[in-house]
Amino acid sequence: MTAISKILIANRGEIALRVLRACKELGIATVAVHSTADANAMHVRLADESVCIGPPPSRDSYLNIHQIVAACEITGADAVHPGYGFLSENAKFADILDAHGITFIGPTAEHIRLMGDKITAKKTAVELGIPVVPGSAGEVLPENALEIAREIGFPVLIKATAGGGGRGMKVAKSEEDLEEAVSTARSEALAAFGNDAVYMEKYLGKPRHIEVQIVGDGAGNAIHLGERDCSLQRRHQKVWEEANSPALNVEQRMNIGQICADAMKKMKYRGAGTIEFLYENGEFYFIEMNTRLQVEHPITEAITGIDLVHEQIRVASGAGLSVTQDEIVFSGHAIECRINAEDPRTFVPSPGTITHFHAPGGLGVRVDSGAYAGYKIPPYYDSLIGKLIVHGRTRVECMMRLRRVLDEFVVDGIKTTLPLFQDLVSNQDIANGDYDIHWLEKYLAETSA
């Protein structure tokens, strides 16, 4: 076991603050890094030390590996927590930290590489016994696309091998659509990720997006912490997440969870990770694995009582997992709403100064946010300013609590997506848990017409 005494948090915003809180609870000193635009951020104010690592553009600050390593050396930080986004799934970064004797709080660089490429990840999933969606065995080229599509059966989905978030992703409903879909997907992939490789999968009509949270100790022990339903999405970006999924029963939940935990045991996976599936007609289809903490991890924490950042730090230090699978108890229902600084209808970003900020409270309510009255939201980064997490003994109780706290949440001076959630929590389809990955975009189109 290698004791960790000081952690540099290589991120910003609410996730940097969330990691900082976990470190303080464990008695570990913290270092905040920040761009010049984030000098007054809450995590910078609360950290034991802070280091400015560059100007506002991410490439010059939060993605600048040289500056982050230098900040570790200046402050004596012996570990780095990358949060999510930025360098959290950058194998080169993990390698460089290792070469400098700095602990990367995450999986090995080998596993980041293995699961970072979607084609390799899918092959690995098959080898590990994880169910996968029918698709191409490898990269799809213009000259072999038609043959592969006919074998899979239309409609098909063309996806970038090196990225996500909906970029480099196109649907071909027929042979006539295929050539343009492949060409466009390749062009978008090259522009977004510097890699034009794409692959092909069967396009599912009305699936849900289900993901399973796992944690491994790197020595062959791994557990699952249930699933989250992330089907309410806009342009492949998650908006509202639930744990557990309204679509699954206990048997399905435990079965897919055990499949994922067993796979991570075989891999000797280290740290937290999420295995993502499309789910339709009772079947799960692997789509990707995220080798990092997820934005929506708090709802898993709410129903299990397990702090995932604590587990990440324990595992990275060699202490192992704090619980066994048999000790995990799932309790109640939790929902997370992502509060973005955006117009709730057009979703145009709304940076600016927050004039008033009041977070709701009460039993079963958690707000993860670095925002405060007087805080100026910079225009350079993701528009997520906070996450509202609500827990109840049942889904009905959770929904009623969410309705109440949304009415209490005040963010003035900028536009936010709070009004959208006030609409969704009153919608009958949502109340019934009757939605899929296409539901929200259809709803937005109908209500804005």
Buried (B, 14 or more C-beta within 10 A) or exposed (E): EEEBEBBBBBBBBBBBBBBBBBBBEBEBBBBBBBBEBBEEBBBBEBBBBBBBBBEBBBEBBBBBBEBBBBBBEEBEBBBBBBBBBBBBBBBEBBBBBEEEEBBBBBBBBEBBBBBBBBBBBBBBBEEBEBEBBEBBEBEBEEEEBBEBBEEBEBBBBBBBBBBBEBBBBBEBEEEEBBEEBBBBBBEBBBEBBEBBBBBBBBBBEEBBBBBBBBBBBBEEBBBBBBBBBBBBBBEEBBBBBBBBBBBBEEEBBBEBBBBBBBBBBEBBBBBBBBBBBBBBEEEBBBBBBBBBBBBBBBBBBBBBEBBBBBBBBBBBBBBEBBBEBEEBEBEBBBBBBBBBBBBBEEBEBBBBEBEEBEBBEEEBBBBBBBBEBEBBBBEBBBBBBBBBBBBBEEBEBBBEBBBBBBEEBBBEBBBBBBEBBBBBBEBEEBBEBEBBBEBBBEBBEEEEE
